[in-house]
Amino acid sequence: IDLSLEEIVKKTGYSHGYVSQMFKKYFNVSLISYHNRNKVIYSCKLLGNMKIIDISSALGWENPKNYAIEFKKVFGCSPSQYLKSEQKMK
């Protein structure tokens, strides 16, 4: 998807705290929020082809409820509601 905090820290040699602080300063969003948003957007490609529990696990959420919470922050609905609305549009 995109670089994780650990990968950025490793590539830059800066600490977790510094990288997170600079990201927030320059992009006005936390690195974790940015990363989670990108994972949620990517997950839309998987909806319909995989079970939601499998998508959440594949993208690093231990609990599918946490994935659903992040999904709702981005799209304003649950993954299953999103999938239903996408299927209606086809």
C-alpha positions in Angstrom: 0.0 0.0 0.0 2.4 2.7 1.2 5.2 2.8 3.7 4.5 2.0 7.3 6.0 4.0 10.1 8.5 1.3 10.7 9.7 1.4 7.1 10.0 5.2 7.1 11.9 5.1 10.4 14.3 2.5 9.0 14.8 4.4 5.7 15.3 7.8 7.3 17.1 6.8 10.5 14.9 9.2 12.5 12.9 8.1 15.6 9.3 7.1 15.5 8.3 10.2 17.4 10.2 12.6 15.1 8.8 11.0 11.9 5.2 11.1 13.3 5.6 14.7 14.5 7.0 15.9 11.2 4.3 14.1 9.2 1.6 15.7 11.4 3.2 19.1 11.1 3.5 19.1 7.3 0.4 17.1 6.3 -2.0 18.0 9.2 -2.9 14.4 9.8 -1.3 11.7 11.8 0.8 9.1 10.0 -1.4 6.4 11.5 -4.6 8.0 10.3 -3.1 8.5 6.9 -2.0 4.9 6.7 -5.3 3.6 7.9 -7.2 5.7 5.4 -5.1 4.3 2.5 -5.7 0.8 3.7 -9.4 1.4 3.9 -9.5 2.8 0.4 -7.5 -0.1 -0.9 -9.8 -2.5 0.8 -12.7 -1.4 -1.4 -11.0 -3.4 -4.2 -11.2 -6.5 -2.1 -14.9 -6.2 -1.1 -17.0 -8.7 -2.8 -14.0 -11.0 -3.5 -13.1 -11.6 0.1 -14.9 -11.8 3.4 -14.7 -8.7 5.6 -13.0 -10.6 8.3 -10.3 -11.8 5.9 -9.8 -8.3 4.4 -9.4 -6.8 7.9 -6.9 -9.5 8.9 -5.0 -9.2 5.6 -4.6 -5.4 6.1 -3.4 -5.7 9.7 -6.5 -5.2 11.8 -6.7 -7.8 14.5 -10.4 -7.1 15.1 -12.8 -6.7 12.2 -14.7 -4.1 14.3 -11.7 -1.8 14.2 -11.6 -2.1 10.5 -15.3 -1.3 10.2 -14.8 1.7 12.5 -12.0 3.0 10.3 -14.0 2.3 7.1 -16.9 4.3 8.5 -14.6 7.2 9.2 -13.6 7.3 5.6 -16.8 6.4 3.8 -19.6 7.2 6.3 -21.0 3.6 6.2 -20.0 0.1 7.0 -18.0 -2.1 4.5 -21.1 -4.2 3.9 -23.3 -1.1 3.3 -20.7 0.2 0.9 -20.6 -3.1 -1.0 -24.4 -3.1 -1.3 -24.5 0.4 -2.7 -21.7 -0.4 -5.2 -23.6 -3.5 -6.3 -26.8 -1.4 -6.9 -24.9 1.0 -9.1 -23.8 -1.8 -11.4 
